[in-house]
Amino acid sequence: MIRTPLRPLARILSARERGENPDAIERENIRLRGEAARDRTRLRAEGRLLVMGVLFLMAFVTVGARMGVLAAVDPQEPQLAESGPAILTQRADILDRSGRVLATNLVTHSLYAQPQMMVDPARVAQELIEIFPDLDGKRLSADLTGKRKFLWIKKKISPEQMQAVHDIGDPGLLFGPREMRLYPNGHLAAHILGGARFDKEGVSSAEVVGVAGVEKAFDTWLRDPANDGAPLTLSIDLTVQAAVEEVLAGGMKLMNAKGATAILMEVGTGEIVAMASLPDFDPNDRPAPLTKGDASDSPLFNRAVQGVYELGSTFKIFAVAQALELGLVNPATMIATQSPMIYGKFRIRDFHNYGAQLSVTDIIVKSSNIGTARIAQMIGADRQRAFLGTLGFLEPTPVELVEAPTGRPLIPAKWSEISAMTIGYGHGLSASPLHLASAYATVANGGRKVAPTLLHGQPHAPGAQVINPDVAAEALKMMRLVVTRGTASFGEVQGYQVAGKTGTADKTKPTGGYYKDKVIATFAAVFPVNAPKYVMVLTLDEPVETSGSEPRRTAGWTAVPVGAEVIRRTAPLLGLRPEMEAAEDMGLTLVRN
Amino acid sequence: MTEMVFGTVPIRAGEPVLPRWWRTIDKWALASVLMLFCIGILLGLAASVPLAEKNGLPPFYYVQRQMFFGGVALAAMVLVSMLSPVQVRRLGVLGFAVAFVALMLLPIFGTDFGKGAVRWFSFGFASVQPSEFLKPGFVIMVAWFMAASQEVAGPPGKVYSFVVMLMVVALLALQPDFGQASLVLFSWAVMYFVAGAPLLLMSVLPVLAVVGGFAAYNGSEHFARRIDGFLSTDIDPRTQIGYATNAIQEGGFFGVGVGEGTVKWSLPDAHTDFIIAVAAEEYGLILVLVIIALYAVVVVRSLIRLMRERDPFTRLAGTGLACAFGVQALINMGVAVRLLPAKGMTLPFVSYGGSSVIASGVALGMLLALTRSRPQGQISDILARRGR
């Protein structure tokens, strides 16, 4: 308890002296002090209440003024686009190596309906069926007259259809602007481009995403606004691609093949100038993937990249090159080729019996399985595996297609000596034609590794030296002899110095073993041989050449003539100058003055 | 003779209750409150229809309810405003005690109506929010303590009031009901200020508030989201604030017309927290300014009348009641015009709400009772020849 001092002490003391009770004085004092304090606090409170009143008045005025400012502003229509992440449009174009358009965008419209805004849904349904006969009439009228508030009717409509829908004149029919993907060249380069579809669809725009090929592989890049519309330039040459596809289609028909593929690749850079796979499709109207059966029968299947086949004798050049590289043989070394060659329970045969022995060059020229098997035996399984690995045969190709990783080579689980012997002549290891083209390009590139690419003009470091340049030159020389006097004699194209190697592989049965009458015929060519510029690989699936007395299936009769035609058509387009030897009998007299 | 037979005519000590009430009451404030109530009914006709429709009730069900509760509230207000300051104090302290106990019993008997905070007692036909009734009682209680502390050798009332305030704020924060808690804190601070708080302390308080705000921002995600929404420059049109802003803009100066507004259909709280947006959309800026002016009249007139008041209790209690009333209206409208971050707070008398309107009626009745004009010792001043 707070003790209150007796105040005023002087008066209290004097009162005590006079014998009076000082309480009255103290009470009087307390009352006076209380009154003084009350006056003081009241004055202070008066000021502070005034402050409070002014503050409140200011606050009310502020709220009122703010209301007035808001009321004076015209309301803005809420923007749909601001209410969510905008759907990106403007996909970049895809061009060929000289700037011709392979894929671009076209402004079009989608058609949607808001049935609750419709005047006469039944009539609208009827008239829509007349414009779009493919619509399900019953379902459409049920949707329009039912409780639905929104439905898409068509994803893409033509200007004529749009006008016709306009003419129905119903406010419940609305158009959403769209940018659709257009491939102006139709089937050309279909497997490379792949295709696109609408992904996230809104009323005001829709997202276009790639579904296959480079469209999907470069999807993020093509949609990236940071690129500012820069097109994607592919290494494809549209003219060459068209020529290759035309020749290939004709050849496939002529040779009664069920499928065909051709690759034309630049040797120095690995750029793919043309790549075709038949049968093909129109990326503007991609067929649905097969739901049953073998996916490789679908036109969507890219035989050049996804298809892995035993490519047969085209592999022999790698065994020979490696043997030359290792110094096991030289081109003139004689190898025993007595047929059949017996290894354990296996028998290896040649197409013809080539006698007791052949030189290494002749093994290539005549395509002797036995000779190659013996060379592979000399190399051994481990070294062979390592060498094929450096050529890229053990991994999928690095080409810029989403399908590329599915083209994984099939290699034996156990790389035994017999595996090495069969792989030496191209059986027991399945790889895609693009693998083969890359490996041939490596040989043609003086032994420097070539990686396939679809992009044009990208800087690239020269590949690793995987084969000695002299060995590579030796191999090319042998391949030239294959064309001039060997199995690929139909492959000679006047003036373009074609070198190459044929390969005829029996097709494997899905149940195991090999078909007797179904082959994969391949022609892998390099031209011109004295300064290799291009590699061409052409593969026919189950070809039969029936002009002779008995059906002929070997590559020399099927793939090689078609391949030669491809080179004959494309070499001038590629800007190669034919080397014409000035013949004595040309009737010209050279004069000098 | 008559007087000898029948006794003298009884002489009353003062004038009759009603005439004196009418003579001394602040008629402007009374009229303003009545007008606010009428505007509330008018807006309820528009704003509560969607709610009734949603709950499958007759369209004007909530208007009828509001008229009933509003009638009770107005009656309570008039009755309370007839009390003398001492009676107000007794009523307030009693009310505080009851409401405080009710508040403590909430966790046991209360219900949250699925809104996440246990704030209500449900009585079937109506629900009661004890914190609404606690506020006026709390103000009276604190004013009593503070006034007592101003006596010579009086109790340390400011410390007591501080303790009471802390307890109430803690109880409210536990519910959690930060809106009511901040109102309680604010009314205590205002009374402390008027009762003579050291200016140094008052200048430190805003700093503390800022620090507390930062702590809440970092501690509570809910709180942080609201502040972020307030600070961002563009308004998301799908939020409540977005709808409210759009409604005010649509309304312009004269409104889109009675019953033509659309915001009440999109805002779930159109009949309570955002009723001002409904008013702005249908009746325009005009009605909004009238509403603001009515609140300003009640608050500012009360404060000015209290400046003349000599009794510390009356002055402090009146200040607390007037400021709590005014600040609640200010916060509600400030949120709608985006001067303040979103905080659910009803607009007293205008918003729909059964128990809250009765509580507001009681509080306003107390305020009116305290601001009645009464002798302020002018005559004794003259007699005592004192300065004032």
Contacts between the chains, C-beta under 8 A, distances in Angstrom:
chain1	res1	chain2	res2	distance
A	2	B	153	6.9
A	4	B	152	7.8
A	4	B	153	5.3
A	30	B	152	5.3
A	30	B	153	7.3
A	33	B	152	5.3
A	34	B	151	6.5
A	34	B	152	4.7
A	35	B	386	8.0
A	37	B	150	6.6
A	37	B	152	6.5
A	38	B	150	7.0
A	38	B	310	7.2
A	38	B	312	7.0
A	39	B	386	8.0
A	39	B	387	7.7
A	39	B	388	6.4
A	41	B	150	5.6
A	41	B	195	7.4
A	41	B	196	5.6
A	41	B	312	6.5
A	42	B	310	5.9
A	42	B	312	7.7
A	42	B	315	7.7
A	43	B	388	7.9
A	44	B	196	5.5
A	45	B	194	5.0
A	45	B	195	7.3
A	45	B	196	7.1
A	45	B	307	7.7
A	45	B	312	7.7
A	45	B	315	5.8
A	46	B	307	4.8
A	48	B	193	5.9
A	48	B	194	5.0
A	48	B	196	7.9
A	49	B	194	6.0
A	49	B	303	5.3
A	49	B	304	7.8
A	49	B	306	5.8
A	49	B	307	4.7
A	49	B	315	7.6
A	49	B	319	6.6
A	50	B	303	7.9
A	50	B	307	6.4
A	52	B	190	6.7
A	52	B	193	7.5
A	52	B	194	7.0
A	52	B	303	5.6
A	52	B	319	7.0
A	52	B	323	6.6
A	53	B	299	7.8
A	53	B	300	5.1
A	53	B	303	4.0
A	53	B	304	5.9
A	53	B	307	7.8
A	56	B	296	7.1
A	56	B	299	5.1
A	56	B	300	5.9
A	56	B	303	7.0
A	56	B	323	7.4
A	56	B	326	5.3
A	56	B	330	7.8
A	57	B	296	6.3
A	57	B	300	5.5
A	59	B	326	7.9
A	59	B	330	5.3
A	60	B	292	5.3
A	60	B	293	7.8
A	60	B	295	6.5
A	60	B	296	4.2
A	60	B	299	7.7
A	60	B	300	8.0
A	60	B	326	7.9
A	60	B	330	7.0
A	62	B	339	7.0
A	63	B	292	6.0
A	63	B	330	6.4
A	63	B	333	4.9
A	63	B	334	5.8
A	63	B	337	6.3
A	63	B	339	6.6
A	64	B	288	7.5
A	64	B	289	5.5
A	64	B	292	4.7
A	64	B	293	7.9
A	66	B	337	4.3
A	66	B	338	7.9
A	66	B	339	5.7
A	67	B	248	6.6
A	67	B	280	6.8
A	67	B	285	6.0
A	67	B	288	5.0
A	67	B	289	7.1
A	67	B	292	7.4
A	67	B	333	7.6
A	67	B	337	5.6
A	68	B	285	5.9
A	68	B	289	7.6
A	70	B	245	6.4
A	70	B	248	4.4
A	70	B	249	6.0
A	70	B	280	7.9
A	70	B	337	5.9
A	71	B	248	5.8
A	71	B	249	6.8
A	71	B	251	6.2
A	71	B	252	5.3
A	71	B	253	5.8
A	71	B	280	6.7
A	71	B	284	6.9
A	71	B	285	4.2
A	71	B	288	7.7
A	72	B	252	7.6
A	72	B	253	7.6
A	73	B	249	5.4
A	74	B	249	6.7
A	75	B	246	5.6
A	75	B	249	3.7
A	75	B	250	5.1
A	76	B	249	7.8
A	78	B	237	4.0
A	78	B	242	7.9
A	78	B	246	7.4
A	82	B	237	7.9
A	83	B	236	7.8
A	83	B	237	7.0
A	83	B	238	6.6
